[in-house]
């Protein structure tokens, strides 16, 4: 009987550790999934594939039409190189997931465009079981070339 009580005493802490560990694993998997959404968007923009980039944005987002116009206008004016870094999952609340990342944009060709790094809060929502960007909010922008260009 004492042996069972001792084992039962260990079961709760072990169980809690396993549950907490699985939560961390689930968070890691969700972070990878959400990062893949933003990375797919950046990769599409790097290829000049605006329609592919739009597939990563939730079509019911209140910003969808505005984003579509901006991305199409950008695609016709210049080519950018987009890089995503410092991705961190913040959490999930109901139907939404939140993450923060850095997004670097550098001009490859085309009209004038200021190279920059944006600190972005990304909000995601599922569409038919697939996470998509709902809205991205720029928290700050750091311009990389603040020196006037010499002719």
C-alpha positions in Angstrom: 0.0 0.0 0.0 2.8 2.5 0.8 4.4 1.7 -2.5 1.2 2.7 -4.3 1.0 5.9 -2.3 4.5 6.8 -3.2 3.9 6.1 -6.9 0.7 8.1 -6.8 2.6 11.0 -5.2 5.0 11.0 -8.2 2.3 10.6 -10.8 0.9 14.1 -10.5 4.2 16.0 -10.9 5.2 13.7 -13.8 1.8 14.2 -15.4 2.0 17.9 -15.1 5.5 17.9 -16.6 4.3 15.8 -19.5 1.3 18.1 -20.1 3.4 21.2 -19.9 6.0 19.6 -22.2 3.3 18.8 -24.7 2.1 22.4 -24.6 5.6 23.6 -25.3 5.8 21.2 -28.2 2.4 22.4 -29.5 3.6 26.0 -29.3 6.8 25.1 -31.2 4.7 23.5 -33.9 2.4 26.4 -34.1 5.3 28.8 -34.3 6.8 26.9 -37.2 3.4 26.8 -39.0 2.9 30.5 -38.6 6.5 31.4 -39.6 5.9 29.2 -42.7 3.0 31.4 -43.6 5.0 34.7 -43.4 8.0 33.0 -45.1 5.8 31.8 -47.9 4.5 35.4 -48.3 8.1 36.8 -48.4 9.2 34.1 -50.8 6.3 34.8 -53.2 7.1 38.6 -53.1 10.8 37.8 -53.8 9.6 35.9 -56.9 7.3 38.7 -57.9 4.3 36.3 -57.5 1.8 38.7 -56.0 -1.1 36.2 -56.4 0.8 33.6 -54.4 1.6 36.2 -51.7 -2.2 37.0 -51.5 -2.9 33.3 -50.9 -1.2 33.7 -47.5 -3.6 36.4 -46.4 -7.1 35.5 -45.1 -9.6 36.6 -47.7 -12.1 37.8 -45.0 -9.5 40.1 -43.4 -10.6 43.7 -43.2 -7.3 44.6 -44.8 -7.4 42.1 -47.7 -8.5 44.5 -50.5 -6.1 47.2 -49.4 -3.2 44.7 -49.1 -4.0 43.3 -52.6 -3.9 46.8 -54.1 -0.6 47.7 -52.3 1.1 44.4 -53.3 0.0 44.7 -56.9 1.2 48.4 -57.0 4.5 47.5 -55.4 5.0 44.6 -57.8 4.6 46.9 -60.8 6.8 49.6 -59.4 9.8 47.7 -58.1 11.3 44.4 -57.0 12.1 43.9 -53.4 14.0 41.3 -51.4 12.0 40.3 -48.3 13.6 38.6 -45.3 11.8 37.4 -42.1 13.7 37.0 -38.8 13.3 37.0 -35.1 9.9 35.3 -35.3 8.3 34.8 -31.9 4.9 33.3 -31.1 3.1 35.4 -28.5 0.0 33.3 -28.0 -3.4 32.2 -29.1 -6.7 33.7 -28.1 -9.9 32.1 -29.5 -9.7 32.1 -33.3 -6.6 34.2 -33.5 -2.8 33.6 -33.1 -0.3 36.4 -32.5 3.4 36.6 -33.3 6.0 39.2 -33.6 8.9 39.3 -36.1 11.3 41.5 -38.1 10.7 42.0 -41.8 13.5 43.4 -43.8 12.8 44.9 -47.3 15.6 45.9 -49.6 15.1 47.2 -53.1 16.5 45.0 -55.9 15.3 47.1 -58.9 12.7 49.7 -59.9 11.6 53.0 -58.5 13.0 54.6 -55.3 12.2 52.6 -52.2 13.8 53.0 -48.8 15.4 49.8 -47.5 14.1 49.1 -44.1 13.5 46.7 -41.2 10.0 46.7 -39.7 9.1 45.3 -36.3 5.7 43.7 -37.0 2.9 42.2 -34.9 1.3 39.5 -37.0 -2.2 38.3 -36.4 -3.3 35.0 -37.9 -6.7 33.3 -38.4 -7.6 30.0 -39.9 -9.4 29.6 -43.1 -10.7 26.0 -43.7 -8.2 24.7 -41.1 -5.2 26.6 -42.6 -3.5 29.5 -40.8 -3.3 32.7 -42.8 -2.3 36.2 -42.0 -5.2 38.3 -40.8 -3.4 41.6 -40.4 0.1 42.8 -39.8 0.7 45.8 -37.7 4.0 47.7 -38.0 5.2 48.6 -34.6 8.3 50.5 -35.8 10.4 51.0 -38.9 14.1 51.4 -39.1 15.5 52.8 -42.4 18.7 51.3 -43.4 20.1 54.0 -45.7 19.5 57.4 -44.1 22.4 59.0 -45.9 21.5 60.9 -49.1 22.6 59.1 -52.2 25.3 60.8 -54.2 24.7 61.2 -57.9 
